[in-house]
C-alpha cells in the first residue's frame, strides 16, 4: 500500500478503489444484476439509458475481471498523478458513453456487451498523452504500442489468447472507440488550457 501511496495521489487512489469495488460487486452479483446493468440494445432503445454506462462495469468471467482490474491498476500506477481525479472520473464516464453511443448507432446487430476494456483503452491513450511532457520518449513509445495494438485488432481481430483469457468474444471495436474517446478528451483539455493562456 505504501508503494501505491507514493506513486498515486490520495484522490486518484480513492477513485481507483471505488471503480475497482464497483466492478467487483457487479461481477460478484452478476446473476442478480444480469437484466439490470449490461449494455442491452433493446433496453436502451426503450429508454433505459444507464445501460450505456453500467455495462462497462460487468464482466463475462472472473478471468475477464482480473485482467481488466490489472489494466486499471497499471494505468493509475504509471499515469495516475498526471491527471486529476476529477478528470479521471470524467474520462471514465466520457469513454464509456462514447463507446456505447458509437456502438449503438454503428452496430445494430450488437445486442449485448459487457466489460471495462474499451474504457481502459481510453484511459491508456489519455495517460500516454499526459505523459508526453514529463517523459516524452517513453510516452511516445507507449502510445505507438497502444495505437499499434488498436490498429492490429481492427485488421486482424483480437490478440491471440485474449478471448480465452476473457472467457468469451472480445469486441475490438470497443477498444478502438475507447482509444478515440481518450484522445478526444485529452486534446480537448489541452486545447482549453491553451486558449486560457492566450486570452
C-alpha atoms as an extended CHARMM CRD file, in Angstrom:
* protein
*
       199  EXT
         1         1  UNK       CA              0.0000000000        0.0000000000        0.0000000000  PROA      1               0.0000000000
         2         2  UNK       CA              2.8810000000        2.3760000000        0.7590000000  PROA      2               0.0000000000
         3         3  UNK       CA              4.2080000000        1.7940000000       -2.7560000000  PROA      3               0.0000000000
         4         4  UNK       CA              0.8470000000        2.7690000000       -4.2510000000  PROA      4               0.0000000000
         5         5  UNK       CA              0.5220000000        5.7570000000       -1.9190000000  PROA      5               0.0000000000
         6         6  UNK       CA              3.9110000000        7.0330000000       -3.0930000000  PROA      6               0.0000000000
         7         7  UNK       CA              3.0070000000        6.6620000000       -6.7800000000  PROA      7               0.0000000000
         8         8  UNK       CA             -0.6890000000        7.5930000000       -6.7610000000  PROA      8               0.0000000000
         9         9  UNK       CA             -2.0900000000       10.7180000000       -5.0410000000  PROA      9               0.0000000000
        10        10  UNK       CA             -4.8170000000       10.0290000000       -2.4840000000  PROA      10              0.0000000000
        11        11  UNK       CA             -7.7820000000       11.3160000000       -4.5800000000  PROA      11              0.0000000000
        12        12  UNK       CA             -6.7470000000        9.1380000000       -7.5260000000  PROA      12              0.0000000000
        13        13  UNK       CA             -6.1570000000        6.1990000000       -5.1710000000  PROA      13              0.0000000000
        14        14  UNK       CA             -9.6620000000        6.5950000000       -3.7490000000  PROA      14              0.0000000000
        15        15  UNK       CA            -11.1200000000        6.7260000000       -7.2710000000  PROA      15              0.0000000000
        16        16  UNK       CA             -9.1810000000        3.5960000000       -8.2360000000  PROA      16              0.0000000000
        17        17  UNK       CA            -10.5510000000        1.8310000000       -5.1560000000  PROA      17              0.0000000000
        18        18  UNK       CA            -14.1340000000        2.9240000000       -5.8670000000  PROA      18              0.0000000000
        19        19  UNK       CA            -14.0530000000        1.8330000000       -9.5120000000  PROA      19              0.0000000000
        20        20  UNK       CA            -12.4820000000       -1.4940000000       -8.5530000000  PROA      20              0.0000000000
        21        21  UNK       CA            -15.1270000000       -2.0060000000       -5.8670000000  PROA      21              0.0000000000
        22        22  UNK       CA            -17.9780000000       -1.2900000000       -8.2810000000  PROA      22              0.0000000000
        23        23  UNK       CA            -16.5380000000       -3.7330000000      -10.8060000000  PROA      23              0.0000000000
        24        24  UNK       CA            -16.0600000000       -6.4160000000       -8.1470000000  PROA      24              0.0000000000
        25        25  UNK       CA            -19.5880000000       -6.0130000000       -6.7800000000  PROA      25              0.0000000000
        26        26  UNK       CA            -21.1480000000       -6.1290000000      -10.2310000000  PROA      26              0.0000000000
        27        27  UNK       CA            -19.2610000000       -9.3020000000      -11.1170000000  PROA      27              0.0000000000
        28        28  UNK       CA            -19.9990000000      -10.9140000000       -7.7400000000  PROA      28              0.0000000000
        29        29  UNK       CA            -23.7360000000      -10.3190000000       -8.1180000000  PROA      29              0.0000000000
        30        30  UNK       CA            -23.8100000000      -10.8020000000      -11.8850000000  PROA      30              0.0000000000
        31        31  UNK       CA            -26.7350000000      -13.2310000000      -11.8860000000  PROA      31              0.0000000000
        32        32  UNK       CA            -28.9990000000      -10.9050000000       -9.9300000000  PROA      32              0.0000000000
        33        33  UNK       CA            -27.9390000000       -7.8620000000      -11.9840000000  PROA      33              0.0000000000
        34        34  UNK       CA            -27.8480000000       -9.5420000000      -15.3760000000  PROA      34              0.0000000000
        35        35  UNK       CA            -31.0010000000       -7.7900000000      -16.6620000000  PROA      35              0.0000000000
        36        36  UNK       CA            -30.3210000000       -4.5070000000      -14.8810000000  PROA      36              0.0000000000
        37        37  UNK       CA            -26.8030000000       -3.4600000000      -15.8600000000  PROA      37              0.0000000000
        38        38  UNK       CA            -25.2730000000       -4.8240000000      -19.1080000000  PROA      38              0.0000000000
        39        39  UNK       CA            -25.2880000000       -2.8970000000      -22.3650000000  PROA      39              0.0000000000
        40        40  UNK       CA            -28.5230000000       -4.1880000000      -23.9170000000  PROA      40              0.0000000000
        41        41  UNK       CA            -29.5340000000       -2.5670000000      -27.1860000000  PROA      41              0.0000000000
        42        42  UNK       CA            -33.2450000000       -3.2970000000      -26.8290000000  PROA      42              0.0000000000
        43        43  UNK       CA            -33.4350000000       -1.8590000000      -23.3140000000  PROA      43              0.0000000000
        44        44  UNK       CA            -31.5090000000        1.2720000000      -24.3390000000  PROA      44              0.0000000000
        45        45  UNK       CA            -33.9750000000        1.7260000000      -27.2040000000  PROA      45              0.0000000000
        46        46  UNK       CA            -36.7720000000        1.6230000000      -24.6220000000  PROA      46              0.0000000000
        47        47  UNK       CA            -35.1840000000        4.4970000000      -22.6960000000  PROA      47              0.0000000000
        48        48  UNK       CA            -33.0780000000        2.6430000000      -20.0970000000  PROA      48              0.0000000000
        49        49  UNK       CA            -30.0290000000        4.7360000000      -20.9420000000  PROA      49              0.0000000000
        50        50  UNK       CA            -27.9830000000        3.7560000000      -17.8770000000  PROA      50              0.0000000000
        51        51  UNK       CA            -27.1250000000        0.5020000000      -19.6760000000  PROA      51              0.0000000000
        52        52  UNK       CA            -24.8230000000        2.5760000000      -21.8860000000  PROA      52              0.0000000000
        53        53  UNK       CA            -22.5440000000        3.1310000000      -18.9000000000  PROA      53              0.0000000000
        54        54  UNK       CA            -23.2500000000        0.3220000000      -16.4460000000  PROA      54              0.0000000000
        55        55  UNK       CA            -22.4300000000       -2.4360000000      -18.9260000000  PROA      55              0.0000000000
        56        56  UNK       CA            -18.7710000000       -1.4450000000      -18.8260000000  PROA      56              0.0000000000
        57        57  UNK       CA            -18.6010000000       -2.4110000000      -15.1610000000  PROA      57              0.0000000000
        58        58  UNK       CA            -19.7690000000       -6.0060000000      -15.6490000000  PROA      58              0.0000000000
        59        59  UNK       CA            -17.6280000000       -8.8960000000      -16.8900000000  PROA      59              0.0000000000
        60        60  UNK       CA            -18.0240000000      -12.2510000000      -18.5800000000  PROA      60              0.0000000000
        61        61  UNK       CA            -15.8610000000      -14.2240000000      -16.1570000000  PROA      61              0.0000000000
        62        62  UNK       CA            -13.5830000000      -13.7250000000      -13.1700000000  PROA      62              0.0000000000
        63        63  UNK       CA            -10.6290000000      -14.0330000000      -15.5540000000  PROA      63              0.0000000000
        64        64  UNK       CA            -12.0750000000      -11.1870000000      -17.6050000000  PROA      64              0.0000000000
        65        65  UNK       CA            -12.4750000000       -9.1550000000      -14.4200000000  PROA      65              0.0000000000
        66        66  UNK       CA             -8.9310000000       -9.6960000000      -13.0930000000  PROA      66              0.0000000000
        67        67  UNK       CA             -7.4310000000       -8.8820000000      -16.4910000000  PROA      67              0.0000000000
        68        68  UNK       CA             -9.2540000000       -5.5540000000      -16.6140000000  PROA      68              0.0000000000
        69        69  UNK       CA             -8.5190000000       -4.6860000000      -12.9920000000  PROA      69              0.0000000000
        70        70  UNK       CA             -4.8290000000       -5.3210000000      -13.6580000000  PROA      70              0.0000000000
        71        71  UNK       CA             -5.0400000000       -2.8530000000      -16.5580000000  PROA      71              0.0000000000
        72        72  UNK       CA             -6.7840000000       -0.2960000000      -14.3620000000  PROA      72              0.0000000000
        73        73  UNK       CA             -4.1170000000       -0.5880000000      -11.6570000000  PROA      73              0.0000000000
        74        74  UNK       CA             -1.3640000000       -0.2630000000      -14.2970000000  PROA      74              0.0000000000
        75        75  UNK       CA             -2.9290000000        2.9590000000      -15.5860000000  PROA      75              0.0000000000
        76        76  UNK       CA             -3.2320000000        4.5810000000      -12.1750000000  PROA      76              0.0000000000
        77        77  UNK       CA              0.2010000000        3.3810000000      -11.0480000000  PROA      77              0.0000000000
        78        78  UNK       CA              2.0620000000        4.8700000000      -14.0210000000  PROA      78              0.0000000000
        79        79  UNK       CA             -0.1750000000        7.7730000000      -15.0130000000  PROA      79              0.0000000000
        80        80  UNK       CA             -2.4040000000        8.4610000000      -12.0150000000  PROA      80              0.0000000000
        81        81  UNK       CA             -0.5510000000       11.5440000000      -10.7790000000  PROA      81              0.0000000000
        82        82  UNK       CA             -0.5040000000       13.1570000000      -14.2480000000  PROA      82              0.0000000000
        83        83  UNK       CA             -4.2700000000       13.7080000000      -14.4070000000  PROA      83              0.0000000000
        84        84  UNK       CA             -6.5230000000       14.9390000000      -11.6110000000  PROA      84              0.0000000000
        85        85  UNK       CA             -9.0000000000       12.5460000000      -10.0020000000  PROA      85              0.0000000000
        86        86  UNK       CA            -11.8330000000       14.6910000000      -11.3840000000  PROA      86              0.0000000000
        87        87  UNK       CA            -10.5440000000       14.3410000000      -14.9410000000  PROA      87              0.0000000000
        88        88  UNK       CA            -10.0160000000       10.6000000000      -14.4870000000  PROA      88              0.0000000000
        89        89  UNK       CA            -13.6300000000       10.2330000000      -13.3220000000  PROA      89              0.0000000000
        90        90  UNK       CA            -14.9050000000       12.2950000000      -16.2580000000  PROA      90              0.0000000000
        91        91  UNK       CA            -12.6990000000       10.2660000000      -18.6090000000  PROA      91              0.0000000000
        92        92  UNK       CA            -14.2260000000        7.0090000000      -17.3810000000  PROA      92              0.0000000000
        93        93  UNK       CA            -17.7340000000        8.4000000000      -17.8910000000  PROA      93              0.0000000000
        94        94  UNK       CA            -16.9410000000       10.0220000000      -21.2550000000  PROA      94              0.0000000000
        95        95  UNK       CA            -15.1530000000        6.9670000000      -22.6690000000  PROA      95              0.0000000000
        96        96  UNK       CA            -17.9120000000        4.6010000000      -21.5450000000  PROA      96              0.0000000000
        97        97  UNK       CA            -20.6830000000        6.7370000000      -23.0210000000  PROA      97              0.0000000000
        98        98  UNK       CA            -18.7360000000        7.4650000000      -26.2190000000  PROA      98              0.0000000000
        99        99  UNK       CA            -18.1640000000        3.7360000000      -26.8120000000  PROA      99              0.0000000000
       100       100  UNK       CA            -21.8020000000        2.8310000000      -26.1900000000  PROA      100             0.0000000000
       101       101  UNK       CA            -23.2150000000        5.6450000000      -28.3220000000  PROA      101             0.0000000000
       102       102  UNK       CA            -20.9730000000        4.7870000000      -31.2750000000  PROA      102             0.0000000000
       103       103  UNK       CA            -21.7430000000        1.0680000000      -30.9110000000  PROA      103             0.0000000000
       104       104  UNK       CA            -25.4580000000        1.7910000000      -30.7200000000  PROA      104             0.0000000000
       105       105  UNK       CA            -25.5140000000        3.7840000000      -33.9570000000  PROA      105             0.0000000000
       106       106  UNK       CA            -22.9400000000        1.7990000000      -35.9610000000  PROA      106             0.0000000000
       107       107  UNK       CA            -23.5620000000       -1.7970000000      -34.8920000000  PROA      107             0.0000000000
       108       108  UNK       CA            -27.3130000000       -2.5110000000      -34.8450000000  PROA      108             0.0000000000
       109       109  UNK       CA            -26.6790000000       -6.2550000000      -34.7040000000  PROA      109             0.0000000000
       110       110  UNK       CA            -24.7820000000       -5.9720000000      -31.4140000000  PROA      110             0.0000000000
       111       111  UNK       CA            -27.3880000000       -6.7300000000      -28.7750000000  PROA      111             0.0000000000
       112       112  UNK       CA            -25.3050000000       -7.1970000000      -25.6390000000  PROA      112             0.0000000000
       113       113  UNK       CA            -21.8930000000       -6.1270000000      -24.3560000000  PROA      113             0.0000000000
       114       114  UNK       CA            -20.0250000000       -6.0810000000      -21.0380000000  PROA      114             0.0000000000
       115       115  UNK       CA            -16.5030000000       -5.2310000000      -19.9280000000  PROA      115             0.0000000000
       116       116  UNK       CA            -14.2080000000       -2.3720000000      -18.9430000000  PROA      116             0.0000000000
       117       117  UNK       CA            -11.5410000000       -2.9690000000      -21.5870000000  PROA      117             0.0000000000
       118       118  UNK       CA            -12.8810000000       -0.3590000000      -24.0070000000  PROA      118             0.0000000000
       119       119  UNK       CA            -12.8170000000        2.2940000000      -21.2990000000  PROA      119             0.0000000000
       120       120  UNK       CA             -9.3240000000        1.1580000000      -20.2900000000  PROA      120             0.0000000000
       121       121  UNK       CA             -8.0320000000        1.8400000000      -23.7890000000  PROA      121             0.0000000000
       122       122  UNK       CA             -9.3800000000        5.3650000000      -23.4780000000  PROA      122             0.0000000000
       123       123  UNK       CA             -7.5100000000        5.7510000000      -20.1930000000  PROA      123             0.0000000000
       124       124  UNK       CA             -4.3360000000        4.2610000000      -21.7050000000  PROA      124             0.0000000000
       125       125  UNK       CA             -4.3790000000        6.8220000000      -24.5210000000  PROA      125             0.0000000000
       126       126  UNK       CA             -5.1740000000        9.6830000000      -22.1290000000  PROA      126             0.0000000000
       127       127  UNK       CA             -2.3900000000        8.6340000000      -19.7640000000  PROA      127             0.0000000000
       128       128  UNK       CA              0.1020000000        8.3360000000      -22.6110000000  PROA      128             0.0000000000
       129       129  UNK       CA             -0.7690000000       11.8150000000      -23.8840000000  PROA      129             0.0000000000
       130       130  UNK       CA             -0.4770000000       13.2730000000      -20.3680000000  PROA      130             0.0000000000
       131       131  UNK       CA              2.9270000000       11.5980000000      -20.0440000000  PROA      131             0.0000000000
       132       132  UNK       CA              4.3280000000       13.3420000000      -23.1420000000  PROA      132             0.0000000000
       133       133  UNK       CA              5.5640000000       16.3240000000      -21.1530000000  PROA      133             0.0000000000
       134       134  UNK       CA              7.4110000000       14.5920000000      -18.2530000000  PROA      134             0.0000000000
       135       135  UNK       CA              8.6260000000       11.5310000000      -20.1930000000  PROA      135             0.0000000000
       136       136  UNK       CA              8.3900000000       12.3350000000      -23.8730000000  PROA      136             0.0000000000
       137       137  UNK       CA             10.3840000000        9.4180000000      -25.2920000000  PROA      137             0.0000000000
       138       138  UNK       CA              8.7470000000        6.7550000000      -23.1070000000  PROA      138             0.0000000000
       139       139  UNK       CA              5.2960000000        8.2550000000      -23.7110000000  PROA      139             0.0000000000
       140       140  UNK       CA              5.7440000000        8.2390000000      -27.4840000000  PROA      140             0.0000000000
       141       141  UNK       CA              6.8260000000        4.5890000000      -27.4130000000  PROA      141             0.0000000000
       142       142  UNK       CA              3.8690000000        3.6990000000      -25.1960000000  PROA      142             0.0000000000
       143       143  UNK       CA              1.4030000000        5.4980000000      -27.4700000000  PROA      143             0.0000000000
       144       144  UNK       CA              2.8950000000        3.8050000000      -30.5380000000  PROA      144             0.0000000000
       145       145  UNK       CA              2.4170000000        0.4530000000      -28.8150000000  PROA      145             0.0000000000
       146       146  UNK       CA             -1.2130000000        1.1170000000      -27.8200000000  PROA      146             0.0000000000
       147       147  UNK       CA             -2.1780000000        2.6320000000      -31.1760000000  PROA      147             0.0000000000
       148       148  UNK       CA             -0.4080000000       -0.2610000000      -32.9370000000  PROA      148             0.0000000000
       149       149  UNK       CA             -2.4280000000       -2.7160000000      -30.8380000000  PROA      149             0.0000000000
       150       150  UNK       CA             -5.6810000000       -0.9570000000      -31.7230000000  PROA      150             0.0000000000
       151       151  UNK       CA             -4.8480000000       -0.9670000000      -35.4380000000  PROA      151             0.0000000000
       152       152  UNK       CA             -3.7640000000       -4.6170000000      -35.3090000000  PROA      152             0.0000000000
       153       153  UNK       CA             -7.0940000000       -5.5460000000      -33.7310000000  PROA      153             0.0000000000
       154       154  UNK       CA             -9.0010000000       -3.6420000000      -36.4040000000  PROA      154             0.0000000000
       155       155  UNK       CA             -7.1610000000       -5.5330000000      -39.1440000000  PROA      155             0.0000000000
       156       156  UNK       CA             -6.5560000000       -8.9720000000      -37.6200000000  PROA      156             0.0000000000
       157       157  UNK       CA             -9.1010000000       -9.2070000000      -34.8320000000  PROA      157             0.0000000000
       158       158  UNK       CA             -8.4900000000       -9.9310000000      -31.1190000000  PROA      158             0.0000000000
       159       159  UNK       CA             -4.9580000000      -10.5980000000      -29.9250000000  PROA      159             0.0000000000
       160       160  UNK       CA             -4.1180000000      -14.3150000000      -29.7430000000  PROA      160             0.0000000000
       161       161  UNK       CA             -5.2700000000      -15.7540000000      -26.4320000000  PROA      161             0.0000000000
       162       162  UNK       CA             -7.3420000000      -12.7270000000      -25.4290000000  PROA      162             0.0000000000
       163       163  UNK       CA            -10.7000000000      -14.4390000000      -25.9660000000  PROA      163             0.0000000000
       164       164  UNK       CA             -9.5730000000      -17.4430000000      -23.9440000000  PROA      164             0.0000000000
       165       165  UNK       CA             -8.4500000000      -15.1390000000      -21.1160000000  PROA      165             0.0000000000
       166       166  UNK       CA            -11.7120000000      -13.1800000000      -21.2000000000  PROA      166             0.0000000000
       167       167  UNK       CA            -13.8650000000      -16.2860000000      -21.3740000000  PROA      167             0.0000000000
       168       168  UNK       CA            -15.7790000000      -15.0750000000      -24.4240000000  PROA      168             0.0000000000
       169       169  UNK       CA            -15.6580000000      -12.9510000000      -27.5780000000  PROA      169             0.0000000000
       170       170  UNK       CA            -13.6490000000       -9.7300000000      -27.4890000000  PROA      170             0.0000000000
       171       171  UNK       CA            -15.2620000000       -6.6610000000      -29.0760000000  PROA      171             0.0000000000
       172       172  UNK       CA            -12.2120000000       -4.9480000000      -30.5500000000  PROA      172             0.0000000000
       173       173  UNK       CA            -14.3010000000       -2.0410000000      -31.8250000000  PROA      173             0.0000000000
       174       174  UNK       CA            -14.9680000000       -1.0610000000      -28.2020000000  PROA      174             0.0000000000
       175       175  UNK       CA            -11.1920000000       -0.8740000000      -27.6620000000  PROA      175             0.0000000000
       176       176  UNK       CA            -10.8100000000        1.3350000000      -30.7330000000  PROA      176             0.0000000000
       177       177  UNK       CA            -13.6610000000        3.6790000000      -29.8230000000  PROA      177             0.0000000000
       178       178  UNK       CA            -12.3400000000        3.9010000000      -26.2690000000  PROA      178             0.0000000000
       179       179  UNK       CA             -8.9230000000        4.9200000000      -27.5690000000  PROA      179             0.0000000000
       180       180  UNK       CA            -10.5360000000        7.5660000000      -29.7710000000  PROA      180             0.0000000000
       181       181  UNK       CA            -12.5270000000        8.8610000000      -26.7880000000  PROA      181             0.0000000000
       182       182  UNK       CA             -9.4010000000        9.1720000000      -24.6370000000  PROA      182             0.0000000000
       183       183  UNK       CA             -7.5980000000       11.0670000000      -27.3820000000  PROA      183             0.0000000000
       184       184  UNK       CA            -10.5190000000       13.4150000000      -27.9860000000  PROA      184             0.0000000000
       185       185  UNK       CA            -10.8750000000       14.1650000000      -24.2890000000  PROA      185             0.0000000000
       186       186  UNK       CA             -7.2060000000       14.9550000000      -23.7130000000  PROA      186             0.0000000000
       187       187  UNK       CA             -6.9560000000       17.0730000000      -26.8470000000  PROA      187             0.0000000000
       188       188  UNK       CA             -9.9730000000       18.9940000000      -25.5960000000  PROA      188             0.0000000000
       189       189  UNK       CA             -8.3440000000       19.5230000000      -22.1960000000  PROA      189             0.0000000000
       190       190  UNK       CA             -5.1180000000       20.8150000000      -23.7260000000  PROA      190             0.0000000000
       191       191  UNK       CA             -6.9630000000       22.9980000000      -26.2280000000  PROA      191             0.0000000000
       192       192  UNK       CA             -8.8740000000       24.5850000000      -23.3460000000  PROA      192             0.0000000000
       193       193  UNK       CA             -5.6400000000       25.1680000000      -21.4020000000  PROA      193             0.0000000000
       194       194  UNK       CA             -4.0210000000       26.7200000000      -24.4730000000  PROA      194             0.0000000000
       195       195  UNK       CA             -6.9430000000       29.0730000000      -25.0500000000  PROA      195             0.0000000000
       196       196  UNK       CA             -6.8170000000       30.1830000000      -21.4240000000  PROA      196             0.0000000000
       197       197  UNK       CA             -3.1360000000       31.0660000000      -21.7630000000  PROA      197             0.0000000000
       198       198  UNK       CA             -3.6720000000       33.0380000000      -24.9420000000  PROA      198             0.0000000000
       199       199  UNK       CA             -6.6380000000       35.0860000000      -23.7250000000  PROA      199             0.0000000000
